Amino acid sequence: MKDCDCNDFVSRLFALFDAELEAGEEATLRAHVAGCPDCTRHAEAEEHIRAILRRSCVENAPETLRMRVHAQLTVLRLGGGMPAFSPRTTP
Ligand SMILES: [Zn+2]
């Protein structure tokens, strides 16, 4: 097993979906994603985000929107609550 620098791959997933990578680099990235469950989840999340944005008829979504959706998906996948929107329990 070679080292898995997943953070680096995840950061390049955005470039992959934006078709900004060269063919050789894209093949390397796809090969890693195919064999790495962690990166597969990230890739699926990114695909999900893009599907949502397409449905919203947003051609060039603001980076802030994309990051917000991505953050929400990450929270959902982690199975945790949403701290920013957690209901107050104080009387
Ligand atoms: Zn990985």
PDB file of the backbone (N, CA, C, O) and the ligand in Angstrom, with CONECT records:
HET     ZN  A 101       1
ATOM      1  N   MET A   1       0.839  -1.202   0.000  1.00  0.00           N
ATOM      2  CA  MET A   1       0.000   0.000   0.000  1.00  0.00           C
ATOM      3  C   MET A   1       0.873   1.251   0.000  1.00  0.00           C
ATOM      4  O   MET A   1       1.798   1.384   0.802  1.00  0.00           O
ATOM      5  N   LYS A   2       0.570   2.128  -0.883  1.00  0.00           N
ATOM      6  CA  LYS A   2       1.299   3.393  -0.887  1.00  0.00           C
ATOM      7  C   LYS A   2       0.627   4.386   0.052  1.00  0.00           C
ATOM      8  O   LYS A   2      -0.512   4.205   0.481  1.00  0.00           O
ATOM      9  N   ASP A   3       1.362   5.421   0.346  1.00  0.00           N
ATOM     10  CA  ASP A   3       0.790   6.419   1.234  1.00  0.00           C
ATOM     11  C   ASP A   3      -0.440   7.063   0.598  1.00  0.00           C
ATOM     12  O   ASP A   3      -0.493   7.285  -0.612  1.00  0.00           O
ATOM     13  N   CYS A   4      -1.407   7.350   1.432  1.00  0.00           N
ATOM     14  CA  CYS A   4      -2.627   7.966   0.937  1.00  0.00           C
ATOM     15  C   CYS A   4      -2.714   9.388   1.467  1.00  0.00           C
ATOM     16  O   CYS A   4      -3.098   9.617   2.614  1.00  0.00           O
ATOM     17  N   ASP A   5      -2.357  10.327   0.626  1.00  0.00           N
ATOM     18  CA  ASP A   5      -2.438  11.721   1.025  1.00  0.00           C
ATOM     19  C   ASP A   5      -3.806  12.256   0.637  1.00  0.00           C
ATOM     20  O   ASP A   5      -3.948  13.014  -0.322  1.00  0.00           O
ATOM     21  N   CYS A   6      -4.802  11.848   1.398  1.00  0.00           N
ATOM     22  CA  CYS A   6      -6.177  12.108   1.007  1.00  0.00           C
ATOM     23  C   CYS A   6      -6.504  13.604   0.963  1.00  0.00           C
ATOM     24  O   CYS A   6      -7.259  14.057   0.102  1.00  0.00           O
ATOM     25  N   ASN A   7      -5.931  14.360   1.893  1.00  0.00           N
ATOM     26  CA  ASN A   7      -6.228  15.790   1.885  1.00  0.00           C
ATOM     27  C   ASN A   7      -5.832  16.416   0.562  1.00  0.00           C
ATOM     28  O   ASN A   7      -6.536  17.270   0.022  1.00  0.00           O
ATOM     29  N   ASP A   8      -4.710  15.984   0.058  1.00  0.00           N
ATOM     30  CA  ASP A   8      -4.245  16.526  -1.213  1.00  0.00           C
ATOM     31  C   ASP A   8      -5.196  16.118  -2.337  1.00  0.00           C
ATOM     32  O   ASP A   8      -5.500  16.918  -3.222  1.00  0.00           O
ATOM     33  N   PHE A   9      -5.658  14.881  -2.297  1.00  0.00           N
ATOM     34  CA  PHE A   9      -6.562  14.408  -3.343  1.00  0.00           C
ATOM     35  C   PHE A   9      -7.901  15.127  -3.264  1.00  0.00           C
ATOM     36  O   PHE A   9      -8.474  15.512  -4.283  1.00  0.00           O
ATOM     37  N   VAL A  10      -8.387  15.302  -2.051  1.00  0.00           N
ATOM     38  CA  VAL A  10      -9.678  15.972  -1.886  1.00  0.00           C
ATOM     39  C   VAL A  10      -9.615  17.390  -2.435  1.00  0.00           C
ATOM     40  O   VAL A  10     -10.546  17.863  -3.087  1.00  0.00           O
ATOM     41  N   SER A  11      -8.496  18.060  -2.157  1.00  0.00           N
ATOM     42  CA  SER A  11      -8.368  19.432  -2.651  1.00  0.00           C
ATOM     43  C   SER A  11      -8.355  19.456  -4.172  1.00  0.00           C
ATOM     44  O   SER A  11      -8.778  20.430  -4.795  1.00  0.00           O
ATOM     45  N   ARG A  12      -7.863  18.368  -4.762  1.00  0.00           N
ATOM     46  CA  ARG A  12      -7.803  18.341  -6.224  1.00  0.00           C
ATOM     47  C   ARG A  12      -9.084  17.809  -6.853  1.00  0.00           C
ATOM     48  O   ARG A  12      -9.262  17.870  -8.070  1.00  0.00           O
ATOM     49  N   LEU A  13      -9.986  17.278  -5.999  1.00  0.00           N
ATOM     50  CA  LEU A  13     -11.263  16.793  -6.532  1.00  0.00           C
ATOM     51  C   LEU A  13     -12.018  17.920  -7.214  1.00  0.00           C
ATOM     52  O   LEU A  13     -12.665  17.719  -8.242  1.00  0.00           O
ATOM     53  N   PHE A  14     -11.927  19.124  -6.624  1.00  0.00           N
ATOM     54  CA  PHE A  14     -12.629  20.265  -7.211  1.00  0.00           C
ATOM     55  C   PHE A  14     -12.099  20.523  -8.617  1.00  0.00           C
ATOM     56  O   PHE A  14     -12.863  20.797  -9.542  1.00  0.00           O
ATOM     57  N   ALA A  15     -10.789  20.432  -8.762  1.00  0.00           N
ATOM     58  CA  ALA A  15     -10.181  20.662 -10.064  1.00  0.00           C
ATOM     59  C   ALA A  15     -10.584  19.549 -11.032  1.00  0.00           C
ATOM     60  O   ALA A  15     -10.778  19.779 -12.225  1.00  0.00           O
ATOM     61  N   LEU A  16     -10.705  18.329 -10.481  1.00  0.00           N
ATOM     62  CA  LEU A  16     -11.099  17.202 -11.329  1.00  0.00           C
ATOM     63  C   LEU A  16     -12.479  17.446 -11.927  1.00  0.00           C
ATOM     64  O   LEU A  16     -12.690  17.273 -13.128  1.00  0.00           O
ATOM     65  N   PHE A  17     -13.430  17.856 -11.058  1.00  0.00           N
ATOM     66  CA  PHE A  17     -14.791  18.072 -11.536  1.00  0.00           C
ATOM     67  C   PHE A  17     -14.878  19.296 -12.432  1.00  0.00           C
ATOM     68  O   PHE A  17     -15.783  19.414 -13.259  1.00  0.00           O
ATOM     69  N   ASP A  18     -13.935  20.195 -12.259  1.00  0.00           N
ATOM     70  CA  ASP A  18     -13.916  21.378 -13.108  1.00  0.00           C
ATOM     71  C   ASP A  18     -13.130  21.121 -14.388  1.00  0.00           C
ATOM     72  O   ASP A  18     -12.954  22.011 -15.219  1.00  0.00           O
ATOM     73  N   ALA A  19     -12.659  19.877 -14.526  1.00  0.00           N
ATOM     74  CA  ALA A  19     -11.907  19.486 -15.720  1.00  0.00           C
ATOM     75  C   ALA A  19     -10.691  20.376 -15.921  1.00  0.00           C
ATOM     76  O   ALA A  19     -10.367  20.788 -17.035  1.00  0.00           O
ATOM     77  N   GLU A  20     -10.026  20.659 -14.794  1.00  0.00           N
ATOM     78  CA  GLU A  20      -8.859  21.529 -14.868  1.00  0.00           C
ATOM     79  C   GLU A  20      -7.556  20.735 -14.809  1.00  0.00           C
ATOM     80  O   GLU A  20      -6.468  21.302 -14.905  1.00  0.00           O
ATOM     81  N   LEU A  21      -7.677  19.420 -14.650  1.00  0.00           N
ATOM     82  CA  LEU A  21      -6.476  18.602 -14.521  1.00  0.00           C
ATOM     83  C   LEU A  21      -6.038  18.071 -15.883  1.00  0.00           C
ATOM     84  O   LEU A  21      -6.833  17.902 -16.808  1.00  0.00           O
ATOM     85  N   GLU A  22      -4.738  17.820 -15.956  1.00  0.00           N
ATOM     86  CA  GLU A  22      -4.239  17.189 -17.172  1.00  0.00           C
ATOM     87  C   GLU A  22      -4.639  15.714 -17.144  1.00  0.00           C
ATOM     88  O   GLU A  22      -4.911  15.153 -16.082  1.00  0.00           O
ATOM     89  N   ALA A  23      -4.671  15.105 -18.306  1.00  0.00           N
ATOM     90  CA  ALA A  23      -5.162  13.728 -18.434  1.00  0.00           C
ATOM     91  C   ALA A  23      -4.434  12.774 -17.486  1.00  0.00           C
ATOM     92  O   ALA A  23      -5.061  11.961 -16.808  1.00  0.00           O
ATOM     93  N   GLY A  24      -3.120  12.882 -17.446  1.00  0.00           N
ATOM     94  CA  GLY A  24      -2.341  11.978 -16.607  1.00  0.00           C
ATOM     95  C   GLY A  24      -2.682  12.147 -15.139  1.00  0.00           C
ATOM     96  O   GLY A  24      -2.816  11.166 -14.408  1.00  0.00           O
ATOM     97  N   GLU A  25      -2.822  13.384 -14.714  1.00  0.00           N
ATOM     98  CA  GLU A  25      -3.128  13.659 -13.315  1.00  0.00           C
ATOM     99  C   GLU A  25      -4.542  13.208 -12.989  1.00  0.00           C
ATOM    100  O   GLU A  25      -4.800  12.692 -11.902  1.00  0.00           O
ATOM    101  N   GLU A  26      -5.457  13.402 -13.932  1.00  0.00           N
ATOM    102  CA  GLU A  26      -6.843  12.995 -13.715  1.00  0.00           C
ATOM    103  C   GLU A  26      -6.921  11.480 -13.541  1.00  0.00           C
ATOM    104  O   GLU A  26      -7.642  10.985 -12.675  1.00  0.00           O
ATOM    105  N   ALA A  27      -6.172  10.747 -14.370  1.00  0.00           N
ATOM    106  CA  ALA A  27      -6.180   9.286 -14.277  1.00  0.00           C
ATOM    107  C   ALA A  27      -5.656   8.847 -12.915  1.00  0.00           C
ATOM    108  O   ALA A  27      -6.200   7.929 -12.301  1.00  0.00           O
ATOM    109  N   THR A  28      -4.597   9.505 -12.446  1.00  0.00           N
ATOM    110  CA  THR A  28      -4.033   9.164 -11.141  1.00  0.00           C
ATOM    111  C   THR A  28      -5.047   9.419 -10.043  1.00  0.00           C
ATOM    112  O   THR A  28      -5.208   8.617  -9.123  1.00  0.00           O
ATOM    113  N   LEU A  29      -5.728  10.549 -10.154  1.00  0.00           N
ATOM    114  CA  LEU A  29      -6.703  10.926  -9.136  1.00  0.00           C
ATOM    115  C   LEU A  29      -7.881   9.951  -9.134  1.00  0.00           C
ATOM    116  O   LEU A  29      -8.321   9.498  -8.078  1.00  0.00           O
ATOM    117  N   ARG A  30      -8.380   9.638 -10.312  1.00  0.00           N
ATOM    118  CA  ARG A  30      -9.521   8.721 -10.402  1.00  0.00           C
ATOM    119  C   ARG A  30      -9.151   7.335  -9.875  1.00  0.00           C
ATOM    120  O   ARG A  30      -9.958   6.668  -9.228  1.00  0.00           O
ATOM    121  N   ALA A  31      -7.926   6.917 -10.160  1.00  0.00           N
ATOM    122  CA  ALA A  31      -7.477   5.605  -9.689  1.00  0.00           C
ATOM    123  C   ALA A  31      -7.431   5.579  -8.167  1.00  0.00           C
ATOM    124  O   ALA A  31      -7.798   4.586  -7.539  1.00  0.00           O
ATOM    125  N   HIS A  32      -6.981   6.673  -7.588  1.00  0.00           N
ATOM    126  CA  HIS A  32      -6.922   6.736  -6.126  1.00  0.00           C
ATOM    127  C   HIS A  32      -8.331   6.725  -5.540  1.00  0.00           C
ATOM    128  O   HIS A  32      -8.611   5.988  -4.594  1.00  0.00           O
ATOM    129  N   VAL A  33      -9.210   7.542  -6.105  1.00  0.00           N
ATOM    130  CA  VAL A  33     -10.583   7.629  -5.601  1.00  0.00           C
ATOM    131  C   VAL A  33     -11.253   6.254  -5.659  1.00  0.00           C
ATOM    132  O   VAL A  33     -11.983   5.867  -4.746  1.00  0.00           O
ATOM    133  N   ALA A  34     -10.993   5.524  -6.746  1.00  0.00           N
ATOM    134  CA  ALA A  34     -11.627   4.217  -6.933  1.00  0.00           C
ATOM    135  C   ALA A  34     -11.223   3.243  -5.832  1.00  0.00           C
ATOM    136  O   ALA A  34     -11.986   2.347  -5.472  1.00  0.00           O
ATOM    137  N   GLY A  35     -10.004   3.428  -5.297  1.00  0.00           N
ATOM    138  CA  GLY A  35      -9.527   2.492  -4.291  1.00  0.00           C
ATOM    139  C   GLY A  35      -9.543   3.052  -2.883  1.00  0.00           C
ATOM    140  O   GLY A  35      -9.040   2.415  -1.958  1.00  0.00           O
ATOM    141  N   CYS A  36     -10.104   4.217  -2.710  1.00  0.00           N
ATOM    142  CA  CYS A  36     -10.093   4.852  -1.395  1.00  0.00           C
ATOM    143  C   CYS A  36     -11.513   5.264  -1.003  1.00  0.00           C
ATOM    144  O   CYS A  36     -12.040   6.249  -1.520  1.00  0.00           O
ATOM    145  N   PRO A  37     -12.131   4.511  -0.092  1.00  0.00           N
ATOM    146  CA  PRO A  37     -13.517   4.797   0.319  1.00  0.00           C
ATOM    147  C   PRO A  37     -13.689   6.229   0.803  1.00  0.00           C
ATOM    148  O   PRO A  37     -14.717   6.861   0.561  1.00  0.00           O
ATOM    149  N   ASP A  38     -12.666   6.733   1.491  1.00  0.00           N
ATOM    150  CA  ASP A  38     -12.760   8.082   2.034  1.00  0.00           C
ATOM    151  C   ASP A  38     -12.896   9.104   0.916  1.00  0.00           C
ATOM    152  O   ASP A  38     -13.760   9.979   0.954  1.00  0.00           O
ATOM    153  N   CYS A  39     -12.030   8.978  -0.075  1.00  0.00           N
ATOM    154  CA  CYS A  39     -12.061   9.928  -1.186  1.00  0.00           C
ATOM    155  C   CYS A  39     -13.296   9.703  -2.056  1.00  0.00           C
ATOM    156  O   CYS A  39     -13.807  10.641  -2.668  1.00  0.00           O
ATOM    157  N   THR A  40     -13.775   8.455  -2.108  1.00  0.00           N
ATOM    158  CA  THR A  40     -14.997   8.190  -2.865  1.00  0.00           C
ATOM    159  C   THR A  40     -16.161   8.971  -2.277  1.00  0.00           C
ATOM    160  O   THR A  40     -16.988   9.521  -3.004  1.00  0.00           O
ATOM    161  N   ARG A  41     -16.213   9.011  -0.940  1.00  0.00           N
ATOM    162  CA  ARG A  41     -17.281   9.778  -0.290  1.00  0.00           C
ATOM    163  C   ARG A  41     -17.182  11.246  -0.653  1.00  0.00           C
ATOM    164  O   ARG A  41     -18.187  11.902  -0.929  1.00  0.00           O
ATOM    165  N   HIS A  42     -15.956  11.755  -0.650  1.00  0.00           N
ATOM    166  CA  HIS A  42     -15.771  13.170  -0.984  1.00  0.00           C
ATOM    167  C   HIS A  42     -16.182  13.423  -2.425  1.00  0.00           C
ATOM    168  O   HIS A  42     -16.798  14.444  -2.731  1.00  0.00           O
ATOM    169  N   ALA A  43     -15.841  12.499  -3.305  1.00  0.00           N
ATOM    170  CA  ALA A  43     -16.180  12.665  -4.718  1.00  0.00           C
ATOM    171  C   ALA A  43     -17.700  12.641  -4.897  1.00  0.00           C
ATOM    172  O   ALA A  43     -18.256  13.420  -5.671  1.00  0.00           O
ATOM    173  N   GLU A  44     -18.362  11.737  -4.171  1.00  0.00           N
ATOM    174  CA  GLU A  44     -19.814  11.656  -4.266  1.00  0.00           C
ATOM    175  C   GLU A  44     -20.459  12.927  -3.721  1.00  0.00           C
ATOM    176  O   GLU A  44     -21.450  13.419  -4.261  1.00  0.00           O
ATOM    177  N   ALA A  45     -19.885  13.442  -2.655  1.00  0.00           N
ATOM    178  CA  ALA A  45     -20.414  14.674  -2.073  1.00  0.00           C
ATOM    179  C   ALA A  45     -20.287  15.824  -3.072  1.00  0.00           C
ATOM    180  O   ALA A  45     -21.202  16.632  -3.230  1.00  0.00           O
ATOM    181  N   GLU A  46     -19.145  15.881  -3.736  1.00  0.00           N
ATOM    182  CA  GLU A  46     -18.938  16.949  -4.705  1.00  0.00           C
ATOM    183  C   GLU A  46     -19.898  16.804  -5.877  1.00  0.00           C
ATOM    184  O   GLU A  46     -20.434  17.793  -6.377  1.00  0.00           O
ATOM    185  N   GLU A  47     -20.112  15.565  -6.311  1.00  0.00           N
ATOM    186  CA  GLU A  47     -21.061  15.332  -7.387  1.00  0.00           C
ATOM    187  C   GLU A  47     -22.462  15.750  -6.963  1.00  0.00           C
ATOM    188  O   GLU A  47     -23.219  16.331  -7.740  1.00  0.00           O
ATOM    189  N   HIS A  48     -22.790  15.437  -5.704  1.00  0.00           N
ATOM    190  CA  HIS A  48     -24.097  15.783  -5.161  1.00  0.00           C
ATOM    191  C   HIS A  48     -24.282  17.292  -5.170  1.00  0.00           C
ATOM    192  O   HIS A  48     -25.337  17.800  -5.551  1.00  0.00           O
ATOM    193  N   ILE A  49     -23.249  17.996  -4.748  1.00  0.00           N
ATOM    194  CA  ILE A  49     -23.307  19.461  -4.719  1.00  0.00           C
ATOM    195  C   ILE A  49     -23.563  19.996  -6.113  1.00  0.00           C
ATOM    196  O   ILE A  49     -24.403  20.873  -6.314  1.00  0.00           O
ATOM    197  N   ARG A  50     -22.828  19.458  -7.072  1.00  0.00           N
ATOM    198  CA  ARG A  50     -22.975  19.959  -8.437  1.00  0.00           C
ATOM    199  C   ARG A  50     -24.359  19.656  -8.996  1.00  0.00           C
ATOM    200  O   ARG A  50     -24.904  20.438  -9.775  1.00  0.00           O
ATOM    201  N   ALA A  51     -24.929  18.516  -8.598  1.00  0.00           N
ATOM    202  CA  ALA A  51     -26.282  18.190  -9.036  1.00  0.00           C
ATOM    203  C   ALA A  51     -27.276  19.199  -8.468  1.00  0.00           C
ATOM    204  O   ALA A  51     -28.199  19.637  -9.154  1.00  0.00           O
ATOM    205  N   ILE A  52     -27.071  19.559  -7.205  1.00  0.00           N
ATOM    206  CA  ILE A  52     -27.955  20.538  -6.564  1.00  0.00           C
ATOM    207  C   ILE A  52     -27.841  21.882  -7.267  1.00  0.00           C
ATOM    208  O   ILE A  52     -28.845  22.535  -7.550  1.00  0.00           O
ATOM    209  N   LEU A  53     -26.618  22.281  -7.542  1.00  0.00           N
ATOM    210  CA  LEU A  53     -26.399  23.586  -8.168  1.00  0.00           C
ATOM    211  C   LEU A  53     -27.003  23.605  -9.565  1.00  0.00           C
ATOM    212  O   LEU A  53     -27.564  24.616  -9.988  1.00  0.00           O
ATOM    213  N   ARG A  54     -26.889  22.484 -10.288  1.00  0.00           N
ATOM    214  CA  ARG A  54     -27.469  22.418 -11.632  1.00  0.00           C
ATOM    215  C   ARG A  54     -28.983  22.562 -11.552  1.00  0.00           C
ATOM    216  O   ARG A  54     -29.603  23.265 -12.350  1.00  0.00           O
ATOM    217  N   ARG A  55     -29.568  21.873 -10.559  1.00  0.00           N
ATOM    218  CA  ARG A  55     -31.019  21.914 -10.386  1.00  0.00           C
ATOM    219  C   ARG A  55     -31.468  23.339 -10.058  1.00  0.00           C
ATOM    220  O   ARG A  55     -32.573  23.761 -10.399  1.00  0.00           O
ATOM    221  N   SER A  56     -30.589  24.049  -9.395  1.00  0.00           N
ATOM    222  CA  SER A  56     -30.934  25.421  -9.014  1.00  0.00           C
ATOM    223  C   SER A  56     -30.681  26.398 -10.149  1.00  0.00           C
ATOM    224  O   SER A  56     -30.843  27.608  -9.998  1.00  0.00           O
ATOM    225  N   CYS A  57     -30.280  25.848 -11.287  1.00  0.00           N
ATOM    226  CA  CYS A  57     -30.046  26.685 -12.462  1.00  0.00           C
ATOM    227  C   CYS A  57     -28.972  27.737 -12.199  1.00  0.00           C
ATOM    228  O   CYS A  57     -29.024  28.845 -12.734  1.00  0.00           O
ATOM    229  N   VAL A  58     -28.019  27.379 -11.383  1.00  0.00           N
ATOM    230  CA  VAL A  58     -26.926  28.296 -11.104  1.00  0.00           C
ATOM    231  C   VAL A  58     -25.719  27.834 -11.914  1.00  0.00           C
ATOM    232  O   VAL A  58     -25.132  26.789 -11.635  1.00  0.00           O
ATOM    233  N   GLU A  59     -25.369  28.607 -12.894  1.00  0.00           N
ATOM    234  CA  GLU A  59     -24.248  28.191 -13.735  1.00  0.00           C
ATOM    235  C   GLU A  59     -22.920  28.383 -13.035  1.00  0.00           C
ATOM    236  O   GLU A  59     -22.057  27.504 -13.050  1.00  0.00           O
ATOM    237  N   ASN A  60     -22.770  29.532 -12.429  1.00  0.00           N
ATOM    238  CA  ASN A  60     -21.542  29.803 -11.705  1.00  0.00           C
ATOM    239  C   ASN A  60     -21.882  30.168 -10.263  1.00  0.00           C
ATOM    240  O   ASN A  60     -22.016  31.336  -9.900  1.00  0.00           O
ATOM    241  N   ALA A  61     -22.013  29.121  -9.468  1.00  0.00           N
ATOM    242  CA  ALA A  61     -22.384  29.355  -8.084  1.00  0.00           C
ATOM    243  C   ALA A  61     -21.247  30.051  -7.346  1.00  0.00           C
ATOM    244  O   ALA A  61     -20.071  29.761  -7.564  1.00  0.00           O
ATOM    245  N   PRO A  62     -21.617  30.955  -6.489  1.00  0.00           N
ATOM    246  CA  PRO A  62     -20.594  31.626  -5.684  1.00  0.00           C
ATOM    247  C   PRO A  62     -19.839  30.606  -4.832  1.00  0.00           C
ATOM    248  O   PRO A  62     -20.417  29.619  -4.377  1.00  0.00           O
ATOM    249  N   GLU A  63     -18.579  30.843  -4.627  1.00  0.00           N
ATOM    250  CA  GLU A  63     -17.767  29.910  -3.848  1.00  0.00           C
ATOM    251  C   GLU A  63     -18.358  29.724  -2.453  1.00  0.00           C
ATOM    252  O   GLU A  63     -18.297  28.635  -1.881  1.00  0.00           O
ATOM    253  N   THR A  64     -18.928  30.797  -1.916  1.00  0.00           N
ATOM    254  CA  THR A  64     -19.469  30.711  -0.555  1.00  0.00           C
ATOM    255  C   THR A  64     -20.627  29.729  -0.503  1.00  0.00           C
ATOM    256  O   THR A  64     -20.778  28.985   0.466  1.00  0.00           O
ATOM    257  N   LEU A  65     -21.458  29.730  -1.565  1.00  0.00           N
ATOM    258  CA  LEU A  65     -22.588  28.811  -1.596  1.00  0.00           C
ATOM    259  C   LEU A  65     -22.090  27.377  -1.646  1.00  0.00           C
ATOM    260  O   LEU A  65     -22.592  26.505  -0.937  1.00  0.00           O
ATOM    261  N   ARG A  66     -21.113  27.150  -2.479  1.00  0.00           N
ATOM    262  CA  ARG A  66     -20.594  25.804  -2.628  1.00  0.00           C
ATOM    263  C   ARG A  66     -19.977  25.322  -1.317  1.00  0.00           C
ATOM    264  O   ARG A  66     -20.181  24.178  -0.911  1.00  0.00           O
ATOM    265  N   MET A  67     -19.232  26.192  -0.667  1.00  0.00           N
ATOM    266  CA  MET A  67     -18.605  25.796   0.589  1.00  0.00           C
ATOM    267  C   MET A  67     -19.664  25.524   1.652  1.00  0.00           C
ATOM    268  O   MET A  67     -19.504  24.637   2.490  1.00  0.00           O
ATOM    269  N   ARG A  68     -20.757  26.304   1.607  1.00  0.00           N
ATOM    270  CA  ARG A  68     -21.812  26.113   2.597  1.00  0.00           C
ATOM    271  C   ARG A  68     -22.486  24.763   2.394  1.00  0.00           C
ATOM    272  O   ARG A  68     -22.732  24.034   3.355  1.00  0.00           O
ATOM    273  N   VAL A  69     -22.782  24.432   1.142  1.00  0.00           N
ATOM    274  CA  VAL A  69     -23.411  23.150   0.839  1.00  0.00           C
ATOM    275  C   VAL A  69     -22.466  22.022   1.226  1.00  0.00           C
ATOM    276  O   VAL A  69     -22.876  21.012   1.798  1.00  0.00           O
ATOM    277  N   HIS A  70     -21.216  22.212   0.908  1.00  0.00           N
ATOM    278  CA  HIS A  70     -20.229  21.181   1.205  1.00  0.00           C
ATOM    279  C   HIS A  70     -20.134  20.953   2.707  1.00  0.00           C
ATOM    280  O   HIS A  70     -20.040  19.816   3.169  1.00  0.00           O
ATOM    281  N   ALA A  71     -20.157  22.044   3.460  1.00  0.00           N
ATOM    282  CA  ALA A  71     -20.067  21.932   4.914  1.00  0.00           C
ATOM    283  C   ALA A  71     -21.279  21.198   5.468  1.00  0.00           C
ATOM    284  O   ALA A  71     -21.159  20.371   6.372  1.00  0.00           O
ATOM    285  N   GLN A  72     -22.453  21.511   4.912  1.00  0.00           N
ATOM    286  CA  GLN A  72     -23.671  20.861   5.392  1.00  0.00           C
ATOM    287  C   GLN A  72     -23.641  19.372   5.081  1.00  0.00           C
ATOM    288  O   GLN A  72     -24.027  18.550   5.912  1.00  0.00           O
ATOM    289  N   LEU A  73     -23.184  19.027   3.886  1.00  0.00           N
ATOM    290  CA  LEU A  73     -23.106  17.615   3.513  1.00  0.00           C
ATOM    291  C   LEU A  73     -22.127  16.891   4.430  1.00  0.00           C
ATOM    292  O   LEU A  73     -22.374  15.757   4.840  1.00  0.00           O
ATOM    293  N   THR A  74     -21.025  17.545   4.745  1.00  0.00           N
ATOM    294  CA  THR A  74     -20.034  16.925   5.622  1.00  0.00           C
ATOM    295  C   THR A  74     -20.643  16.656   6.977  1.00  0.00           C
ATOM    296  O   THR A  74     -20.443  15.587   7.555  1.00  0.00           O
ATOM    297  N   VAL A  75     -21.390  17.627   7.489  1.00  0.00           N
ATOM    298  CA  VAL A  75     -22.034  17.459   8.790  1.00  0.00           C
ATOM    299  C   VAL A  75     -23.027  16.309   8.730  1.00  0.00           C
ATOM    300  O   VAL A  75     -23.076  15.478   9.637  1.00  0.00           O
ATOM    301  N   LEU A  76     -23.817  16.259   7.662  1.00  0.00           N
ATOM    302  CA  LEU A  76     -24.818  15.210   7.528  1.00  0.00           C
ATOM    303  C   LEU A  76     -24.156  13.844   7.471  1.00  0.00           C
ATOM    304  O   LEU A  76     -24.625  12.884   8.083  1.00  0.00           O
ATOM    305  N   ARG A  77     -23.047  13.769   6.720  1.00  0.00           N
ATOM    306  CA  ARG A  77     -22.374  12.486   6.570  1.00  0.00           C
ATOM    307  C   ARG A  77     -21.727  12.042   7.868  1.00  0.00           C
ATOM    308  O   ARG A  77     -21.584  10.846   8.125  1.00  0.00           O
ATOM    309  N   LEU A  78     -21.344  12.995   8.672  1.00  0.00           N
ATOM    310  CA  LEU A  78     -20.726  12.647   9.943  1.00  0.00           C
ATOM    311  C   LEU A  78     -21.791  12.237  10.956  1.00  0.00           C
ATOM    312  O   LEU A  78     -21.479  11.698  12.017  1.00  0.00           O
ATOM    313  N   GLY A  79     -23.063  12.501  10.610  1.00  0.00           N
ATOM    314  CA  GLY A  79     -24.145  12.080  11.490  1.00  0.00           C
ATOM    315  C   GLY A  79     -24.309  12.967  12.699  1.00  0.00           C
ATOM    316  O   GLY A  79     -25.038  12.624  13.630  1.00  0.00           O
ATOM    317  N   GLY A  80     -23.643  14.097  12.697  1.00  0.00           N
ATOM    318  CA  GLY A  80     -23.746  14.998  13.836  1.00  0.00           C
ATOM    319  C   GLY A  80     -24.858  16.003  13.660  1.00  0.00           C
ATOM    320  O   GLY A  80     -25.541  16.012  12.636  1.00  0.00           O
ATOM    321  N   GLY A  81     -25.036  16.829  14.630  1.00  0.00           N
ATOM    322  CA  GLY A  81     -26.026  17.887  14.533  1.00  0.00           C
ATOM    323  C   GLY A  81     -25.451  19.041  13.750  1.00  0.00           C
ATOM    324  O   GLY A  81     -24.360  18.943  13.189  1.00  0.00           O
ATOM    325  N   MET A  82     -26.178  20.126  13.712  1.00  0.00           N
ATOM    326  CA  MET A  82     -25.671  21.308  13.034  1.00  0.00           C
ATOM    327  C   MET A  82     -25.518  22.410  14.070  1.00  0.00           C
ATOM    328  O   MET A  82     -26.473  23.122  14.380  1.00  0.00           O
ATOM    329  N   PRO A  83     -24.321  22.541  14.595  1.00  0.00           N
ATOM    330  CA  PRO A  83     -24.061  23.452  15.715  1.00  0.00           C
ATOM    331  C   PRO A  83     -24.604  24.848  15.468  1.00  0.00           C
ATOM    332  O   PRO A  83     -25.140  25.473  16.383  1.00  0.00           O
ATOM    333  N   ALA A  84     -24.474  25.347  14.246  1.00  0.00           N
ATOM    334  CA  ALA A  84     -24.886  26.713  13.974  1.00  0.00           C
ATOM    335  C   ALA A  84     -26.398  26.887  14.102  1.00  0.00           C
ATOM    336  O   ALA A  84     -26.893  27.985  14.360  1.00  0.00           O
ATOM    337  N   PHE A  85     -27.117  25.786  13.917  1.00  0.00           N
ATOM    338  CA  PHE A  85     -28.570  25.887  13.926  1.00  0.00           C
ATOM    339  C   PHE A  85     -29.200  25.076  15.070  1.00  0.00           C
ATOM    340  O   PHE A  85     -30.411  24.859  15.087  1.00  0.00           O
ATOM    341  N   SER A  86     -28.382  24.637  16.009  1.00  0.00           N
ATOM    342  CA  SER A  86     -28.932  23.818  17.084  1.00  0.00           C
ATOM    343  C   SER A  86     -29.911  24.657  17.923  1.00  0.00           C
ATOM    344  O   SER A  86     -29.635  25.804  18.276  1.00  0.00           O
ATOM    345  N   PRO A  87     -31.043  24.052  18.221  1.00  0.00           N
ATOM    346  CA  PRO A  87     -32.066  24.779  18.987  1.00  0.00           C
ATOM    347  C   PRO A  87     -31.606  25.071  20.402  1.00  0.00           C
ATOM    348  O   PRO A  87     -30.887  24.282  21.014  1.00  0.00           O
ATOM    349  N   ARG A  88     -32.025  26.203  20.904  1.00  0.00           N
ATOM    350  CA  ARG A  88     -31.671  26.568  22.274  1.00  0.00           C
ATOM    351  C   ARG A  88     -32.513  25.737  23.244  1.00  0.00           C
ATOM    352  O   ARG A  88     -33.712  25.548  23.042  1.00  0.00           O
ATOM    353  N   THR A  89     -31.880  25.260  24.269  1.00  0.00           N
ATOM    354  CA  THR A  89     -32.617  24.474  25.265  1.00  0.00           C
ATOM    355  C   THR A  89     -32.857  25.268  26.525  1.00  0.00           C
ATOM    356  O   THR A  89     -33.500  24.800  27.464  1.00  0.00           O
ATOM    357  N   THR A  90     -32.325  26.486  26.533  1.00  0.00           N
ATOM    358  CA  THR A  90     -32.542  27.303  27.707  1.00  0.00           C
ATOM    359  C   THR A  90     -33.967  27.838  27.712  1.00  0.00           C
ATOM    360  O   THR A  90     -34.496  28.178  26.654  1.00  0.00           O
ATOM    361  N   PRO A  91     -34.592  27.917  28.866  1.00  0.00           N
ATOM    362  CA  PRO A  91     -35.986  28.381  28.963  1.00  0.00           C
ATOM    363  C   PRO A  91     -36.164  29.836  28.566  1.00  0.00           C
ATOM    364  O   PRO A  91     -37.280  30.353  28.601  1.00  0.00           O
TER     365      PRO A  91
HETATM  366 ZN    ZN A 101      -7.881   8.880  -0.342  1.00  0.00          ZN2+
END
